[in-house]
């Protein structure tokens, strides 16, 4: 499968390859910006924007998962990466999974955060609501809904009235040109059959306070992939503003272990909660550290 990429992208760092797949209505800068430099310290990072986000013009028609996955892989290859790990956030998880099953000769590992294999009934209701907000001219109502659905309750609970007003005002602006197409893709995704075909080391990071893509979905993904690691961070659906340090730490520790060719039995001891399934034994390490982060400026499914 040879596909030329039409996707705008950023390229940072040197080292083993790392391809980023962002969430719906987000972008590489919006969803990975706070941890991008940390990732680039140890990897050559390639971050494409989906059609209608960031550096990439809007597509003419509906987005197709296979084509999007192929274009992401093509972007990495065009930037000189023959093999690479993929970090997928939210919708980026299904994109990464499909890339891994369509291009197994190139993908070496997966890190899947706040993700899903197929929207269940509750998530389909959220998708329908989000599409209504995206099609509405009421930017303030859209920003309020996104904050309530996206951010974890402790993050919003800690906001002062001034911070809340600033966050809503900051989210009331224009949406990415491709937002509706991207959220429509969220509603149609089904990679449940891909899970059993994944043959590379995989870490599933669950955003434990997520009311948008709930931990039910994260567990479903981890349970479907043989040998997958499962870790939790105390965050809603926006780890890049709620827990960027914890998120970066998990990704780097897992990828460092893969690069060194060693297992990572105490993967997340200093960052969150991890469960590793080996021969029916569960090993758990727990640490809860909530932080007050930056304002919510970008969403993503």
Secondary structure by P-SEA (a helix, b strand, c coil): cbbbbcccbbbbbbccbbbbbbcccccccccccccccccccccbbbbbbcccccccccccccccaaaaaaaaaaaaaaacccbbbbbbccaaaaaaaaaaaaccccccbbbbccccccccaaaaaaaaaaaaaaaccaaaaaaaaaaaacccaaaaaaccaaaaaaaaaaaccccccaaaaaaaaaacccccccccccccbbbbbbccccccccaaaaaaaaaaccbbbbbbcccccccccccaaaaaaaaaaaaaaaaacccccccccccbbbbbbcccbbbbbbbbbbbbccccccccc
